[in-house]
């Protein structure tokens, strides 16, 4: 990931193409087990909400789209 701006309340990053390809290789149907593994790795104890599964599925599809179109995956956040 290349950081272009990172502050306490916002940030702008371009995701590594290698990471994008890694996620793009995952099938969307595998979003739930991937989300479960992520929750476990983060040490989260609450049950996995459907929104987390949907977010992982969206990320997989975004990375697949980026690979097909040659566009980068951009991560922008703001508080």
NORPERA-V81600 format. One line per field, one symbol per residue. phi: phi as a letter, one per 40 degrees, with the letter a starting at -180 (. if undefined). psi: psi as a letter, one per 20 degrees, with the letter a starting at -180 (. if undefined). burial: I if it has 9 or more other C-alpha atoms within 8 Angstrom, else O. A space follows every 10 residues. Layout:
phi = ???
psi = ???
burial = ???
This chain:
phi = .bcbaabcba aabbcdcccd cccccccdcc ccccccccdc ccgccccccd cccccccccd cccccdccbg cccbbbbac
psi = ppphporhjr rpqpqphggg hghhipqhij hghghghggg hikphrqoqh hgghggghgg hghggghhij qrppopqq.
burial = OOIOOOOOOI IIIIIIOOOI IOIIOOOOOI IIOIIIOOII OOOOOOOIOO OIIIOIIOII IIIIOIIOOO OIIOIOOOO
